[in-house]
Amino acid sequence: MSHSSTDLACRVLSHSYRRSALTALGTTETTMTVRDVSNEVVAREYAAPLPDVPSEDVKRVYLSLLHVHLPMLADANVIDYDPDRGVIEDTDLEAVEPLFSTISETDVPIEPAR
C-alpha cells in the first residue's frame, strides 16, 4: 500500500459510520438504498435491533450518512453513490481493504458514536 493509498484508507476509515457502511455494502452485490445502509449502520453502531434504537438517533445517523459520510466515500471513489436516486450501486474497497480488514478484526465499539 503506497503512502497516498494509506492516507486515503485512514481518512475513509476514520469514522465508525463509514466503517459500518462499508461493512454492510461489502456483504452484498446488489444495489442498496441510503435507508438500507443507514439501518445497517444503526444496527451495528447500537448493537441492537432497529426498533430498539430511539427514532431521533436513527434519523441522526441517516442524515449524517446522507450529507457527510456517503458523499465522502463517493469522493474517495470507494462507492458509486447516486444521491438523486438515493442508492449505492457499487463498491471498490481495493484501496482501503488491507487497512479495513485489520480494523474490522479489532474494532469493537464500546459506545455508539454521538
Secondary structure, DSSP 8 states (H G I E B T S, - for coil): --HHHHHHHHHHTTSHHHHHHHHHHHT-SS-EEHHHHHHHHHHHHHTS-GGGS-HHHHHHHHHHIIIIIHHHHHHTTSEEEETTTTEEEEE--TTTHHHHHHHHHH---SS---
